[in-house]
């Protein structure tokens, strides 16, 4: 700890002085309690902060396993905002735990009032977040939210600032031995026939983001590739339809059978991924797996497109109703769902052929 921090130790946490040039930031807290994909895209920010000192991360219990083994993170702190830490009392208790750690700065990667209040109640003297965030009233430093940038870059700029040239940013994940062993077990009995693996991720928590033609795509590419289906246990019916269309001998259904880091380890072995605008897209960015991303109600311009070196985005750009929602509603607001229903299979086949041919 710096000398100025020790001099302020007797003050209430909220009254500690922020770091100065003579007492540079040394310990950082990143607060990211949004979706799984957002947690993945926060890893370049975490890596940047780790060059300055120890970094802890507050995230949801479901996202915490994604950040395991990350050498840039000292500790992951699960915040059950809809469970044990819900409500004003839960927020206060969690803030008191954070206050005991005496962070120099907090980076609000998730911009809600709750996250901002958490950092303020924890007495963290510097609190950086986006100028467009709902919780910006709690911030001591507001960073411009540039809609033209990828979200990974926007998050990175919470630490790097507006004027620093951005490097080639890509998220990073770190599967462990158990994750790789689980993948080995799933693939152990596959025939050694030289067929490359192509992953399909047909699921999404948002109904209108689920492209309905994955079974037909699987049937079209199965003669050339062996297919692995990624997803949670809830995606098992979608996987079953793919197996029925392409044949059980050509498909490995991994839905509900791998951890998130296990899915990342599996993607690292695949020639390509075809995915909706959902978490597997960002897993593939972290493993640099060639990615075909399907955008229906949302668009890549929102800043959540693939970051793998070889990538393609597919959508019906001529529809005047796109985009219709920042996330993707459960049902089409206009009732026709043309953005996904009318997206032809051949466009996806062509993208898979292109990406796998240059592997």
C-alpha positions in Angstrom: 0.0 0.0 0.0 1.2 3.6 -0.7 2.0 6.0 2.1 -1.0 8.2 1.4 -3.3 5.2 1.8 -1.9 4.5 5.2 -2.3 8.1 6.2 -6.0 7.9 5.4 -6.6 4.6 7.1 -8.4 6.2 10.0 -11.0 7.9 7.7 -14.4 6.3 6.9 -14.0 4.3 3.7 -16.1 6.7 1.6 -13.8 9.6 2.6 -10.5 8.1 1.6 -8.6 10.2 -1.0 -8.3 8.9 -4.6 -4.9 8.0 -5.9 -2.6 10.8 -7.1 0.5 10.9 -9.2 2.5 10.3 -6.1 0.3 7.3 -5.1 -0.5 5.4 -8.3 -3.3 2.9 -8.5 -2.1 -0.4 -7.2 -5.2 -2.5 -6.6 -8.2 -2.7 -8.8 -11.7 -4.1 -8.6 -13.7 -4.9 -11.8 -17.4 -5.2 -11.4 -19.1 -7.2 -14.2 -22.4 -8.7 -13.3 -24.1 -8.8 -16.7 -24.3 -11.7 -19.2 -21.7 -14.4 -19.8 -20.5 -12.9 -23.1 -19.9 -9.6 -21.3 -17.8 -11.4 -18.7 -15.6 -12.8 -21.5 -15.2 -9.5 -23.2 -14.0 -7.9 -19.9 -10.8 -10.0 -19.9 -8.8 -7.5 -22.0 -9.6 -4.8 -19.4 -8.6 -7.2 -16.6 -5.3 -7.9 -18.4 -4.6 -4.2 -18.8 -5.2 -3.5 -15.1 -3.0 -6.5 -14.1 0.0 -4.6 -15.5 -0.6 -2.1 -12.7 -1.2 -4.4 -9.7 -3.5 -7.0 -8.3 -7.0 -7.3 -9.8 -10.1 -8.8 -8.3 -13.4 -9.3 -10.2 -16.9 -9.2 -8.9 -19.2 -11.2 -11.2 -22.3 -13.4 -11.1 -22.1 -17.0 -9.8 -22.8 -18.3 -13.3 -19.9 -16.3 -14.8 -17.4 -16.9 -12.1 -16.2 -20.3 -13.5 -15.4 -18.6 -16.8 -12.7 -16.6 -15.1 -11.0 -19.5 -13.4 -7.3 -20.0 -13.9 -6.9 -16.5 -15.4 -3.3 -15.3 -14.4 -4.4 -11.7 -14.5 -7.0 -12.2 -11.7 -6.1 -12.4 -8.0 -9.5 -13.5 -6.9 -13.0 -13.9 -8.4 -15.8 -12.7 -6.0 -19.2 -14.1 -6.9 -22.0 -11.6 -6.3 -25.4 -13.3 -6.1 -27.5 -10.2 -6.9 -30.7 -12.3 -7.3 -29.8 -14.6 -4.4 -28.0 -14.3 -1.1 -26.8 -10.8 -1.9 -30.1 -9.4 -3.2 -31.8 -6.3 -1.8 -30.3 -3.4 0.2 -29.1 -5.5 3.0 -27.3 -8.0 0.7 -25.7 -5.1 -1.1 -24.5 -3.5 2.1 -23.1 -6.8 3.4 -21.2 -7.4 0.2 -19.9 -3.8 0.1 -18.5 -4.2 3.6 -16.6 -7.2 2.5 -15.1 -5.2 -0.4 -14.4 -2.2 1.9 -12.1 -4.4 4.0 -9.9 -5.0 0.9 -9.2 -1.3 0.4 -9.1 -1.1 -3.4 -7.6 1.9 -5.0 -10.0 1.9 -8.0 -13.1 0.2 -9.3 -14.0 -0.2 -12.9 -17.7 -0.5 -13.6 -17.9 -2.8 -16.6 -21.6 -3.3 -15.8 -23.2 0.1 -15.5 -26.2 -0.4 -13.3 -27.1 1.7 -10.3 -26.6 -1.3 -8.1 -23.0 -1.9 -9.4 -22.2 1.8 -8.9 -23.7 1.9 -5.5 -21.7 -1.2 -4.5 -18.4 0.5 -5.4 -19.4 3.7 -3.6 -20.6 1.8 -0.4 -17.3 -0.1 -0.5 -15.5 3.2 -0.2 -13.4 2.8 -3.3 -12.0 6.3 -4.0 -11.8 6.1 -7.8 -14.8 4.7 -9.7 -14.6 4.6 -13.5 -17.5 3.8 -15.8 -19.3 4.9 -19.0 -20.9 8.3 -19.4 -24.0 6.6 -20.7 -24.5 4.2 -17.8 -27.5 4.3 -15.5 -25.2 4.3 -12.5 -22.9 7.1 -13.7 -24.0 9.3 -10.7 -21.8 7.1 -8.6 -18.7 7.5 -10.8 -15.7 9.8 -10.1 -14.5 9.4 -13.7 -16.8 9.0 -16.7 -15.4 7.5 -19.9 -17.0 8.1 -23.3 -19.2 5.2 -24.5 -18.2 5.0 -28.2 -20.9 3.0 -30.1 -18.5 2.6 -33.0 -16.1 0.5 -31.0 -16.3 -3.2 -30.2 -17.4 -3.7 -26.6 -14.1 -5.4 -25.7 -12.4 -2.1 -26.7 -15.0 0.0 -24.9 -14.3 -1.9 -21.7 -10.6 -1.8 -22.2 -10.8 2.0 -22.5 -12.1 2.2 -19.0 -8.5 1.8 -18.0 -6.6 2.8 -21.1 -8.5 6.1 -21.8 -9.7 7.6 -25.1 -6.4 8.7 -26.5 -4.4 5.4 -26.3 -4.2 3.5 -29.7 -6.0 0.2 -29.2 -4.0 -2.9 -29.9 -5.5 -6.0 -31.5 -7.8 -7.0 -28.7 -9.1 -10.4 -28.1 -10.5 -12.0 -24.9 -8.7 -14.8 -23.2 -10.0 -17.8 -21.3 -7.9 -20.5 -19.5 -9.4 -24.0 -19.4 -7.9 -26.3 -16.8 -6.8 -29.9 -16.9 -10.2 -31.2 -15.9 -11.9 -29.2 -18.7 -9.5 -30.6 -21.3 -9.9 -34.1 -19.9 -13.7 -33.9 -20.3 -13.2 -33.0 -23.9 -10.9 -35.9 -24.4 -13.5 -38.2 -23.0 -16.2 -36.9 -25.3 -14.0 -37.3 -28.4 -12.2 -40.5 -27.5 -14.3 -42.9 -29.5 -14.5 -40.8 -32.7 -13.1 -42.6 -35.7 -9.8 -41.3 -37.0 -11.0 -40.6 -40.5 -9.5 -37.2 -40.9 -12.9 -35.3 -40.7 -12.5 -31.9 -39.1 -14.8 -30.8 -36.3 -17.3 -28.0 -36.9 -19.2 -26.8 -33.9 -22.8 -25.6 -34.0 -24.3 -23.5 -31.1 -28.1 -23.4 -31.8 -29.2 -21.9 -28.5 -29.7 -18.5 -26.9 -31.6 -17.3 -23.9 -33.4 -14.8 -26.3 -36.0 -16.6 -28.4 -35.6 -14.4 -31.5 -31.9 -15.0 -31.7 -32.3 -18.7 -32.3 -31.8 -19.4 -36.1 -34.3 -22.2 -36.8 -32.4 -23.9 -39.6 -29.5 -25.5 -37.8 -30.7 -29.0 -38.6 -30.7 -28.4 -42.3 -27.2 -26.8 -42.1 -26.0 -29.8 -40.2 -27.3 -32.2 -42.9 -25.6 -30.1 -45.6 -22.1 -30.0 -44.0 -22.1 -33.4 -42.3 -20.6 -35.2 -45.4 -17.5 -33.1 -45.1 -17.2 -32.5 -41.4 -18.0 -34.1 -38.1 -20.3 -31.9 -36.0 -20.2 -31.1 -32.3 -23.2 -29.3 -30.8 -22.5 -26.9 -28.0 -25.0 -25.6 -25.4 -26.5 -25.9 -22.0 -28.7 -28.8 -20.9 -31.8 -26.7 -21.9 -30.5 -26.9 -25.5 -30.8 -30.7 -25.7 -33.9 -30.6 -27.8 -32.2 -28.4 -30.4 -29.2 -30.8 -30.4 -31.6 -33.8 -30.9 -33.0 -32.1 -34.0 -29.5 -31.7 -35.4 -28.7 -35.3 -34.6 -31.8 -36.5 -36.4 -31.1 -34.4 -39.5 -27.4 -35.2 -39.8 -27.2 -38.7 -38.4 -25.9 -39.9 -35.0 -22.6 -41.1 -36.6 -21.7 -37.6 -37.7 -22.7 -35.6 -34.6 -21.4 -35.4 -31.0 -24.0 -33.8 -28.7 -22.2 -32.1 -25.8 -25.1 -30.0 -24.5 -25.1 -30.0 -20.8 -22.0 -32.2 -20.6 -19.2 -29.6 -20.5 -18.4 -26.6 -18.3 -18.1 -23.2 -20.0 -14.3 -23.6 -20.0 -14.7 -27.1 -21.3 -16.7 -25.7 -24.2 -13.9 -23.3 -24.8 -11.4 -26.2 -24.8 -13.6 -28.0 -27.3 -13.8 -25.0 -29.6 -10.0 -24.8 -29.6 -10.1 -28.2 -31.5 -12.7 -27.2 -34.0 -12.2 -25.9 -37.6 -15.1 -23.5 -37.2 -18.1 -22.5 -35.1 -21.5 -21.5 -36.4 -23.4 -19.7 -33.7 -26.2 -17.3 -32.9 -25.4 -14.0 -31.3 -24.8 -15.6 -27.9 -22.1 -16.7 -25.4 -20.4 -19.3 -27.7 -19.5 -16.6 -30.1 -17.3 -15.0 -27.4 -15.9 -18.3 -26.3 -14.7 -18.8 -29.9 -13.2 -15.3 -29.9 -11.2 -16.3 -26.8 -9.9 -19.4 -28.5 -9.5 -17.8 -31.9 -11.7 -20.4 -33.5 -13.0 -19.3 -37.0 -16.5 -18.1 -36.4 -19.7 -17.7 -38.4 -22.0 -15.5 -36.4 -25.7 -15.2 -37.2 -27.4 -11.9 -36.4 -31.1 -11.5 -36.6 -32.8 -9.0 -34.3 -29.4 -7.6 -33.3 -26.5 -6.4 -35.5 -22.7 -6.5 -35.2 -22.6 -2.7 -35.0 -23.8 -3.0 -31.4 -20.2 -4.0 -30.7 -20.6 -7.7 -29.9 -19.4 -9.4 -33.1 -16.8 -12.1 -33.3 -13.1 -11.3 -32.7 -11.5 -14.4 -34.0 -8.9 -13.7 -36.7 -11.1 -15.5 -39.3 -14.7 -14.6 -39.0 -17.9 -13.9 -40.9 -21.2 -12.3 -39.8 -24.4 -13.2 -41.6 -27.8 -11.4 -41.5 -30.5 -10.0 -43.7 -29.2 -6.4 -43.9 -32.1 -5.3 -46.2 -34.8 -5.6 -43.5 -35.9 -2.2 -42.4 -37.0 -3.5 -38.9 -33.4 -4.6 -38.0 -32.2 -4.1 -35.3 -35.4 -4.3 -33.2 -33.8 -4.7 -29.8 -30.5 -4.3 -28.0 -30.6 -8.0 -26.8 -33.3 -9.7 -28.9 -36.9 -10.1 -27.6 -38.4 -13.5 -26.9 -40.9 -12.9 -29.8 -40.7 -10.9 -33.0 -42.4 -7.5 -32.3 -43.9 -7.6 -35.8 -44.9 -11.3 -35.7 -43.0 -12.4 -38.9 -39.5 -13.1 -37.6 -38.1 -12.7 -41.1 -34.6 -11.8 -39.8 -34.1 -15.4 -38.9 -36.8 -17.4 -40.7 -35.8 -16.1 -44.1 -32.0 -16.3 -43.6 -31.0 -18.9 -46.2 -29.0 -22.0 -45.2 -26.8 -21.7 -48.3 -25.3 -18.5 -47.0 -24.2 -20.3 -43.9 -22.9 -23.3 -45.9 -20.8 -20.9 -48.0 -19.3 -19.3 -45.0 -18.4 -22.6 -43.4 -16.8 -23.7 -46.6 -14.8 -20.5 -46.9 -13.5 -20.6 -43.3 -12.6 -24.2 -43.2 -10.9 -24.2 -46.6 -8.4 -21.6 -45.4 -7.6 -23.3 -42.0 
